[in-house]
Amino acid sequence: MSTSNELPVPPPKDPVIEVLMKDVDRTLLRENLKLTPDERARRLVKLLEAAEEFARAGRNLENTS
């Protein structure tokens, strides 16, 4: 263990991640982290069910055109 009073040097920032992070809504992340893992999993299942329904509706729309 170092006895130096120097603080560790943080790793360099990745410019790609910096650009992407400006568009991240951190409030949504914080709200999601307030949920239990079970609640998060249930929300994910609902999201996947909705995505499947949208995909099914899109296929039905293509078949009627």
PDB file of N, CA, C and O in Angstrom:
ATOM      1  N   MET A   1       0.841  -1.175   0.000  1.00  0.00           N
ATOM      2  CA  MET A   1       0.000   0.000   0.000  1.00  0.00           C
ATOM      3  C   MET A   1       0.886   1.238   0.000  1.00  0.00           C
ATOM      4  O   MET A   1       1.888   1.299   0.712  1.00  0.00           O
ATOM      5  N   SER A   2       0.509   2.211  -0.798  1.00  0.00           N
ATOM      6  CA  SER A   2       1.310   3.412  -0.936  1.00  0.00           C
ATOM      7  C   SER A   2       1.062   4.356   0.238  1.00  0.00           C
ATOM      8  O   SER A   2      -0.067   4.513   0.702  1.00  0.00           O
ATOM      9  N   THR A   3       2.119   4.968   0.694  1.00  0.00           N
ATOM     10  CA  THR A   3       1.983   5.943   1.777  1.00  0.00           C
ATOM     11  C   THR A   3       2.000   7.366   1.230  1.00  0.00           C
ATOM     12  O   THR A   3       2.024   8.331   1.994  1.00  0.00           O
ATOM     13  N   SER A   4       1.988   7.490  -0.080  1.00  0.00           N
ATOM     14  CA  SER A   4       2.025   8.794  -0.728  1.00  0.00           C
ATOM     15  C   SER A   4       0.705   9.528  -0.515  1.00  0.00           C
ATOM     16  O   SER A   4      -0.349   8.905  -0.388  1.00  0.00           O
ATOM     17  N   ASN A   5       0.773  10.843  -0.480  1.00  0.00           N
ATOM     18  CA  ASN A   5      -0.433  11.657  -0.345  1.00  0.00           C
ATOM     19  C   ASN A   5      -1.055  11.998  -1.697  1.00  0.00           C
ATOM     20  O   ASN A   5      -2.029  12.749  -1.768  1.00  0.00           O
ATOM     21  N   GLU A   6      -0.491  11.446  -2.763  1.00  0.00           N
ATOM     22  CA  GLU A   6      -1.004  11.718  -4.101  1.00  0.00           C
ATOM     23  C   GLU A   6      -2.276  10.911  -4.360  1.00  0.00           C
ATOM     24  O   GLU A   6      -2.402   9.757  -3.951  1.00  0.00           O
ATOM     25  N   LEU A   7      -3.206  11.553  -5.048  1.00  0.00           N
ATOM     26  CA  LEU A   7      -4.437  10.865  -5.435  1.00  0.00           C
ATOM     27  C   LEU A   7      -4.174  10.034  -6.683  1.00  0.00           C
ATOM     28  O   LEU A   7      -3.323  10.400  -7.493  1.00  0.00           O
ATOM     29  N   PRO A   8      -4.884   8.926  -6.853  1.00  0.00           N
ATOM     30  CA  PRO A   8      -4.690   8.128  -8.064  1.00  0.00           C
ATOM     31  C   PRO A   8      -5.124   8.912  -9.294  1.00  0.00           C
ATOM     32  O   PRO A   8      -6.039   9.732  -9.226  1.00  0.00           O
ATOM     33  N   VAL A   9      -4.476   8.660 -10.394  1.00  0.00           N
ATOM     34  CA  VAL A   9      -4.792   9.337 -11.653  1.00  0.00           C
ATOM     35  C   VAL A   9      -5.969   8.608 -12.294  1.00  0.00           C
ATOM     36  O   VAL A   9      -5.902   7.397 -12.500  1.00  0.00           O
ATOM     37  N   PRO A  10      -7.057   9.333 -12.616  1.00  0.00           N
ATOM     38  CA  PRO A  10      -8.191   8.655 -13.255  1.00  0.00           C
ATOM     39  C   PRO A  10      -7.820   8.233 -14.678  1.00  0.00           C
ATOM     40  O   PRO A  10      -6.975   8.862 -15.315  1.00  0.00           O
ATOM     41  N   PRO A  11      -8.449   7.173 -15.171  1.00  0.00           N
ATOM     42  CA  PRO A  11      -8.147   6.744 -16.542  1.00  0.00           C
ATOM     43  C   PRO A  11      -8.598   7.811 -17.535  1.00  0.00           C
ATOM     44  O   PRO A  11      -9.500   8.592 -17.234  1.00  0.00           O
ATOM     45  N   PRO A  12      -7.984   7.851 -18.706  1.00  0.00           N
ATOM     46  CA  PRO A  12      -8.393   8.849 -19.708  1.00  0.00           C
ATOM     47  C   PRO A  12      -9.827   8.595 -20.152  1.00  0.00           C
ATOM     48  O   PRO A  12     -10.283   7.452 -20.184  1.00  0.00           O
ATOM     49  N   LYS A  13     -10.530   9.667 -20.493  1.00  0.00           N
ATOM     50  CA  LYS A  13     -11.920   9.537 -20.926  1.00  0.00           C
ATOM     51  C   LYS A  13     -11.967   9.129 -22.390  1.00  0.00           C
ATOM     52  O   LYS A  13     -11.202   9.626 -23.216  1.00  0.00           O
ATOM     53  N   ASP A  14     -12.876   8.217 -22.693  1.00  0.00           N
ATOM     54  CA  ASP A  14     -13.077   7.762 -24.065  1.00  0.00           C
ATOM     55  C   ASP A  14     -13.962   8.781 -24.772  1.00  0.00           C
ATOM     56  O   ASP A  14     -15.083   9.017 -24.322  1.00  0.00           O
ATOM     57  N   PRO A  15     -13.501   9.395 -25.866  1.00  0.00           N
ATOM     58  CA  PRO A  15     -14.298  10.429 -26.540  1.00  0.00           C
ATOM     59  C   PRO A  15     -15.631   9.908 -27.076  1.00  0.00           C
ATOM     60  O   PRO A  15     -16.614  10.649 -27.110  1.00  0.00           O
ATOM     61  N   VAL A  16     -15.674   8.663 -27.489  1.00  0.00           N
ATOM     62  CA  VAL A  16     -16.929   8.096 -28.005  1.00  0.00           C
ATOM     63  C   VAL A  16     -17.956   8.007 -26.877  1.00  0.00           C
ATOM     64  O   VAL A  16     -19.116   8.376 -27.056  1.00  0.00           O
ATOM     65  N   ILE A  17     -17.526   7.517 -25.723  1.00  0.00           N
ATOM     66  CA  ILE A  17     -18.439   7.408 -24.580  1.00  0.00           C
ATOM     67  C   ILE A  17     -18.885   8.791 -24.130  1.00  0.00           C
ATOM     68  O   ILE A  17     -20.046   8.972 -23.764  1.00  0.00           O
ATOM     69  N   GLU A  18     -18.006   9.750 -24.149  1.00  0.00           N
ATOM     70  CA  GLU A  18     -18.358  11.117 -23.762  1.00  0.00           C
ATOM     71  C   GLU A  18     -19.459  11.671 -24.659  1.00  0.00           C
ATOM     72  O   GLU A  18     -20.380  12.324 -24.168  1.00  0.00           O
ATOM     73  N   VAL A  19     -19.379  11.425 -25.962  1.00  0.00           N
ATOM     74  CA  VAL A  19     -20.402  11.902 -26.902  1.00  0.00           C
ATOM     75  C   VAL A  19     -21.735  11.217 -26.625  1.00  0.00           C
ATOM     76  O   VAL A  19     -22.780  11.867 -26.623  1.00  0.00           O
ATOM     77  N   LEU A  20     -21.701   9.906 -26.390  1.00  0.00           N
ATOM     78  CA  LEU A  20     -22.939   9.165 -26.150  1.00  0.00           C
ATOM     79  C   LEU A  20     -23.575   9.526 -24.811  1.00  0.00           C
ATOM     80  O   LEU A  20     -24.800   9.563 -24.705  1.00  0.00           O
ATOM     81  N   MET A  21     -22.774   9.788 -23.800  1.00  0.00           N
ATOM     82  CA  MET A  21     -23.290  10.067 -22.466  1.00  0.00           C
ATOM     83  C   MET A  21     -24.101  11.356 -22.397  1.00  0.00           C
ATOM     84  O   MET A  21     -24.954  11.494 -21.520  1.00  0.00           O
ATOM     85  N   LYS A  22     -23.855  12.299 -23.300  1.00  0.00           N
ATOM     86  CA  LYS A  22     -24.606  13.554 -23.238  1.00  0.00           C
ATOM     87  C   LYS A  22     -26.092  13.334 -23.536  1.00  0.00           C
ATOM     88  O   LYS A  22     -26.921  14.167 -23.172  1.00  0.00           O
ATOM     89  N   ASP A  23     -26.431  12.236 -24.185  1.00  0.00           N
ATOM     90  CA  ASP A  23     -27.821  11.942 -24.527  1.00  0.00           C
ATOM     91  C   ASP A  23     -28.477  10.952 -23.579  1.00  0.00           C
ATOM     92  O   ASP A  23     -29.623  10.564 -23.806  1.00  0.00           O
ATOM     93  N   VAL A  24     -27.796  10.536 -22.537  1.00  0.00           N
ATOM     94  CA  VAL A  24     -28.350   9.565 -21.589  1.00  0.00           C
ATOM     95  C   VAL A  24     -29.193  10.303 -20.546  1.00  0.00           C
ATOM     96  O   VAL A  24     -28.735  11.259 -19.922  1.00  0.00           O
ATOM     97  N   ASP A  25     -30.428   9.841 -20.372  1.00  0.00           N
ATOM     98  CA  ASP A  25     -31.309  10.414 -19.360  1.00  0.00           C
ATOM     99  C   ASP A  25     -31.034   9.706 -18.044  1.00  0.00           C
ATOM    100  O   ASP A  25     -31.536   8.607 -17.805  1.00  0.00           O
ATOM    101  N   ARG A  26     -30.256  10.321 -17.213  1.00  0.00           N
ATOM    102  CA  ARG A  26     -29.854   9.683 -15.954  1.00  0.00           C
ATOM    103  C   ARG A  26     -31.016   9.555 -14.971  1.00  0.00           C
ATOM    104  O   ARG A  26     -30.977   8.708 -14.079  1.00  0.00           O
ATOM    105  N   THR A  27     -32.049  10.383 -15.123  1.00  0.00           N
ATOM    106  CA  THR A  27     -33.195  10.264 -14.216  1.00  0.00           C
ATOM    107  C   THR A  27     -33.890   8.920 -14.416  1.00  0.00           C
ATOM    108  O   THR A  27     -34.348   8.306 -13.453  1.00  0.00           O
ATOM    109  N   LEU A  28     -33.968   8.465 -15.663  1.00  0.00           N
ATOM    110  CA  LEU A  28     -34.583   7.157 -15.919  1.00  0.00           C
ATOM    111  C   LEU A  28     -33.743   6.031 -15.325  1.00  0.00           C
ATOM    112  O   LEU A  28     -34.282   5.059 -14.796  1.00  0.00           O
ATOM    113  N   LEU A  29     -32.431   6.166 -15.415  1.00  0.00           N
ATOM    114  CA  LEU A  29     -31.556   5.158 -14.818  1.00  0.00           C
ATOM    115  C   LEU A  29     -31.739   5.113 -13.308  1.00  0.00           C
ATOM    116  O   LEU A  29     -31.828   4.036 -12.718  1.00  0.00           O
ATOM    117  N   ARG A  30     -31.796   6.282 -12.686  1.00  0.00           N
ATOM    118  CA  ARG A  30     -31.960   6.333 -11.226  1.00  0.00           C
ATOM    119  C   ARG A  30     -33.293   5.717 -10.807  1.00  0.00           C
ATOM    120  O   ARG A  30     -33.354   4.959  -9.840  1.00  0.00           O
ATOM    121  N   GLU A  31     -34.360   6.044 -11.537  1.00  0.00           N
ATOM    122  CA  GLU A  31     -35.680   5.490 -11.201  1.00  0.00           C
ATOM    123  C   GLU A  31     -35.674   3.973 -11.356  1.00  0.00           C
ATOM    124  O   GLU A  31     -36.252   3.263 -10.533  1.00  0.00           O
ATOM    125  N   ASN A  32     -35.031   3.477 -12.396  1.00  0.00           N
ATOM    126  CA  ASN A  32     -34.976   2.033 -12.608  1.00  0.00           C
ATOM    127  C   ASN A  32     -34.186   1.342 -11.499  1.00  0.00           C
ATOM    128  O   ASN A  32     -34.534   0.236 -11.088  1.00  0.00           O
ATOM    129  N   LEU A  33     -33.131   1.986 -11.016  1.00  0.00           N
ATOM    130  CA  LEU A  33     -32.322   1.382  -9.961  1.00  0.00           C
ATOM    131  C   LEU A  33     -33.025   1.385  -8.603  1.00  0.00           C
ATOM    132  O   LEU A  33     -32.594   0.690  -7.683  1.00  0.00           O
ATOM    133  N   LYS A  34     -34.089   2.150  -8.475  1.00  0.00           N
ATOM    134  CA  LYS A  34     -34.881   2.123  -7.240  1.00  0.00           C
ATOM    135  C   LYS A  34     -35.741   0.865  -7.161  1.00  0.00           C
ATOM    136  O   LYS A  34     -36.207   0.490  -6.085  1.00  0.00           O
ATOM    137  N   LEU A  35     -35.947   0.216  -8.306  1.00  0.00           N
ATOM    138  CA  LEU A  35     -36.771  -0.990  -8.354  1.00  0.00           C
ATOM    139  C   LEU A  35     -35.958  -2.194  -7.891  1.00  0.00           C
ATOM    140  O   LEU A  35     -34.728  -2.194  -7.949  1.00  0.00           O
ATOM    141  N   THR A  36     -36.666  -3.211  -7.434  1.00  0.00           N
ATOM    142  CA  THR A  36     -35.991  -4.459  -7.091  1.00  0.00           C
ATOM    143  C   THR A  36     -35.626  -5.176  -8.389  1.00  0.00           C
ATOM    144  O   THR A  36     -36.194  -4.871  -9.438  1.00  0.00           O
ATOM    145  N   PRO A  37     -34.698  -6.111  -8.337  1.00  0.00           N
ATOM    146  CA  PRO A  37     -34.382  -6.875  -9.550  1.00  0.00           C
ATOM    147  C   PRO A  37     -35.611  -7.572 -10.131  1.00  0.00           C
ATOM    148  O   PRO A  37     -35.756  -7.658 -11.350  1.00  0.00           O
ATOM    149  N   ASP A  38     -36.495  -8.068  -9.266  1.00  0.00           N
ATOM    150  CA  ASP A  38     -37.714  -8.720  -9.747  1.00  0.00           C
ATOM    151  C   ASP A  38     -38.607  -7.721 -10.493  1.00  0.00           C
ATOM    152  O   ASP A  38     -39.161  -8.049 -11.542  1.00  0.00           O
ATOM    153  N   GLU A  39     -38.745  -6.518  -9.960  1.00  0.00           N
ATOM    154  CA  GLU A  39     -39.561  -5.496 -10.630  1.00  0.00           C
ATOM    155  C   GLU A  39     -38.950  -5.113 -11.975  1.00  0.00           C
ATOM    156  O   GLU A  39     -39.671  -4.915 -12.952  1.00  0.00           O
ATOM    157  N   ARG A  40     -37.641  -5.011 -12.025  1.00  0.00           N
ATOM    158  CA  ARG A  40     -36.974  -4.685 -13.295  1.00  0.00           C
ATOM    159  C   ARG A  40     -37.190  -5.796 -14.317  1.00  0.00           C
ATOM    160  O   ARG A  40     -37.426  -5.528 -15.495  1.00  0.00           O
ATOM    161  N   ALA A  41     -37.108  -7.035 -13.861  1.00  0.00           N
ATOM    162  CA  ALA A  41     -37.317  -8.168 -14.772  1.00  0.00           C
ATOM    163  C   ALA A  41     -38.751  -8.171 -15.301  1.00  0.00           C
ATOM    164  O   ALA A  41     -38.981  -8.433 -16.481  1.00  0.00           O
ATOM    165  N   ARG A  42     -39.712  -7.880 -14.426  1.00  0.00           N
ATOM    166  CA  ARG A  42     -41.113  -7.837 -14.867  1.00  0.00           C
ATOM    167  C   ARG A  42     -41.332  -6.728 -15.900  1.00  0.00           C
ATOM    168  O   ARG A  42     -42.058  -6.918 -16.875  1.00  0.00           O
ATOM    169  N   ARG A  43     -40.707  -5.582 -15.683  1.00  0.00           N
ATOM    170  CA  ARG A  43     -40.824  -4.492 -16.664  1.00  0.00           C
ATOM    171  C   ARG A  43     -40.203  -4.896 -17.999  1.00  0.00           C
ATOM    172  O   ARG A  43     -40.734  -4.571 -19.061  1.00  0.00           O
ATOM    173  N   LEU A  44     -39.080  -5.602 -17.940  1.00  0.00           N
ATOM    174  CA  LEU A  44     -38.431  -6.055 -19.166  1.00  0.00           C
ATOM    175  C   LEU A  44     -39.334  -7.018 -19.927  1.00  0.00           C
ATOM    176  O   LEU A  44     -39.447  -6.933 -21.150  1.00  0.00           O
ATOM    177  N   VAL A  45     -39.973  -7.930 -19.208  1.00  0.00           N
ATOM    178  CA  VAL A  45     -40.881  -8.878 -19.853  1.00  0.00           C
ATOM    179  C   VAL A  45     -42.019  -8.126 -20.534  1.00  0.00           C
ATOM    180  O   VAL A  45     -42.378  -8.448 -21.666  1.00  0.00           O
ATOM    181  N   LYS A  46     -42.594  -7.124 -19.856  1.00  0.00           N
ATOM    182  CA  LYS A  46     -43.668  -6.326 -20.460  1.00  0.00           C
ATOM    183  C   LYS A  46     -43.186  -5.613 -21.712  1.00  0.00           C
ATOM    184  O   LYS A  46     -43.902  -5.548 -22.711  1.00  0.00           O
ATOM    185  N   LEU A  47     -41.972  -5.078 -21.660  1.00  0.00           N
ATOM    186  CA  LEU A  47     -41.405  -4.384 -22.815  1.00  0.00           C
ATOM    187  C   LEU A  47     -41.230  -5.352 -23.984  1.00  0.00           C
ATOM    188  O   LEU A  47     -41.551  -5.018 -25.125  1.00  0.00           O
ATOM    189  N   LEU A  48     -40.722  -6.544 -23.701  1.00  0.00           N
ATOM    190  CA  LEU A  48     -40.538  -7.534 -24.760  1.00  0.00           C
ATOM    191  C   LEU A  48     -41.873  -7.983 -25.345  1.00  0.00           C
ATOM    192  O   LEU A  48     -41.980  -8.195 -26.553  1.00  0.00           O
ATOM    193  N   GLU A  49     -42.888  -8.131 -24.500  1.00  0.00           N
ATOM    194  CA  GLU A  49     -44.220  -8.506 -24.990  1.00  0.00           C
ATOM    195  C   GLU A  49     -44.766  -7.417 -25.903  1.00  0.00           C
ATOM    196  O   GLU A  49     -45.361  -7.720 -26.937  1.00  0.00           O
ATOM    197  N   ALA A  50     -44.572  -6.157 -25.534  1.00  0.00           N
ATOM    198  CA  ALA A  50     -45.033  -5.046 -26.370  1.00  0.00           C
ATOM    199  C   ALA A  50     -44.282  -5.040 -27.699  1.00  0.00           C
ATOM    200  O   ALA A  50     -44.885  -4.816 -28.749  1.00  0.00           O
ATOM    201  N   ALA A  51     -42.973  -5.284 -27.661  1.00  0.00           N
ATOM    202  CA  ALA A  51     -42.179  -5.316 -28.897  1.00  0.00           C
ATOM    203  C   ALA A  51     -42.657  -6.429 -29.822  1.00  0.00           C
ATOM    204  O   ALA A  51     -42.744  -6.242 -31.035  1.00  0.00           O
ATOM    205  N   GLU A  52     -42.966  -7.589 -29.244  1.00  0.00           N
ATOM    206  CA  GLU A  52     -43.494  -8.698 -30.049  1.00  0.00           C
ATOM    207  C   GLU A  52     -44.833  -8.328 -30.673  1.00  0.00           C
ATOM    208  O   GLU A  52     -45.093  -8.661 -31.829  1.00  0.00           O
ATOM    209  N   GLU A  53     -45.683  -7.642 -29.916  1.00  0.00           N
ATOM    210  CA  GLU A  53     -46.989  -7.231 -30.435  1.00  0.00           C
ATOM    211  C   GLU A  53     -46.824  -6.229 -31.579  1.00  0.00           C
ATOM    212  O   GLU A  53     -47.518  -6.324 -32.591  1.00  0.00           O
ATOM    213  N   PHE A  54     -45.910  -5.274 -31.422  1.00  0.00           N
ATOM    214  CA  PHE A  54     -45.655  -4.318 -32.508  1.00  0.00           C
ATOM    215  C   PHE A  54     -45.125  -5.022 -33.748  1.00  0.00           C
ATOM    216  O   PHE A  54     -45.529  -4.701 -34.865  1.00  0.00           O
ATOM    217  N   ALA A  55     -44.227  -5.977 -33.559  1.00  0.00           N
ATOM    218  CA  ALA A  55     -43.687  -6.724 -34.694  1.00  0.00           C
ATOM    219  C   ALA A  55     -44.789  -7.512 -35.388  1.00  0.00           C
ATOM    220  O   ALA A  55     -44.852  -7.554 -36.617  1.00  0.00           O
ATOM    221  N   ARG A  56     -45.657  -8.136 -34.598  1.00  0.00           N
ATOM    222  CA  ARG A  56     -46.774  -8.899 -35.157  1.00  0.00           C
ATOM    223  C   ARG A  56     -47.709  -7.980 -35.939  1.00  0.00           C
ATOM    224  O   ARG A  56     -48.156  -8.338 -37.028  1.00  0.00           O
ATOM    225  N   ALA A  57     -48.005  -6.811 -35.402  1.00  0.00           N
ATOM    226  CA  ALA A  57     -48.870  -5.853 -36.087  1.00  0.00           C
ATOM    227  C   ALA A  57     -48.226  -5.397 -37.395  1.00  0.00           C
ATOM    228  O   ALA A  57     -48.909  -5.240 -38.406  1.00  0.00           O
ATOM    229  N   GLY A  58     -46.908  -5.186 -37.371  1.00  0.00           N
ATOM    230  CA  GLY A  58     -46.206  -4.786 -38.593  1.00  0.00           C
ATOM    231  C   GLY A  58     -46.275  -5.857 -39.661  1.00  0.00           C
ATOM    232  O   GLY A  58     -46.483  -5.552 -40.836  1.00  0.00           O
ATOM    233  N   ARG A  59     -46.101  -7.128 -39.261  1.00  0.00           N
ATOM    234  CA  ARG A  59     -46.204  -8.219 -40.226  1.00  0.00           C
ATOM    235  C   ARG A  59     -47.604  -8.322 -40.794  1.00  0.00           C
ATOM    236  O   ARG A  59     -47.779  -8.559 -41.989  1.00  0.00           O
ATOM    237  N   ASN A  60     -48.619  -8.141 -39.928  1.00  0.00           N
ATOM    238  CA  ASN A  60     -50.008  -8.196 -40.404  1.00  0.00           C
ATOM    239  C   ASN A  60     -50.286  -7.062 -41.371  1.00  0.00           C
ATOM    240  O   ASN A  60     -51.000  -7.250 -42.356  1.00  0.00           O
ATOM    241  N   LEU A  61     -49.737  -5.901 -41.107  1.00  0.00           N
ATOM    242  CA  LEU A  61     -49.920  -4.751 -41.994  1.00  0.00           C
ATOM    243  C   LEU A  61     -49.280  -5.011 -43.359  1.00  0.00           C
ATOM    244  O   LEU A  61     -49.849  -4.658 -44.392  1.00  0.00           O
ATOM    245  N   GLU A  62     -48.100  -5.626 -43.361  1.00  0.00           N
ATOM    246  CA  GLU A  62     -47.425  -5.949 -44.614  1.00  0.00           C
ATOM    247  C   GLU A  62     -48.225  -6.964 -45.414  1.00  0.00           C
ATOM    248  O   GLU A  62     -48.273  -6.880 -46.641  1.00  0.00           O
ATOM    249  N   ASN A  63     -48.849  -7.915 -44.745  1.00  0.00           N
ATOM    250  CA  ASN A  63     -49.606  -8.964 -45.426  1.00  0.00           C
ATOM    251  C   ASN A  63     -50.904  -8.446 -46.017  1.00  0.00           C
ATOM    252  O   ASN A  63     -51.438  -9.065 -46.937  1.00  0.00           O
ATOM    253  N   THR A  64     -51.435  -7.322 -45.519  1.00  0.00           N
ATOM    254  CA  THR A  64     -52.686  -6.801 -46.044  1.00  0.00           C
ATOM    255  C   THR A  64     -52.461  -5.780 -47.155  1.00  0.00           C
ATOM    256  O   THR A  64     -53.415  -5.344 -47.800  1.00  0.00           O
ATOM    257  N   SER A  65     -51.210  -5.398 -47.382  1.00  0.00           N
ATOM    258  CA  SER A  65     -50.912  -4.377 -48.418  1.00  0.00           C
ATOM    259  C   SER A  65     -50.857  -5.000 -49.786  1.00  0.00           C
ATOM    260  O   SER A  65     -50.620  -4.303 -50.772  1.00  0.00           O
TER     261      SER A  65
END
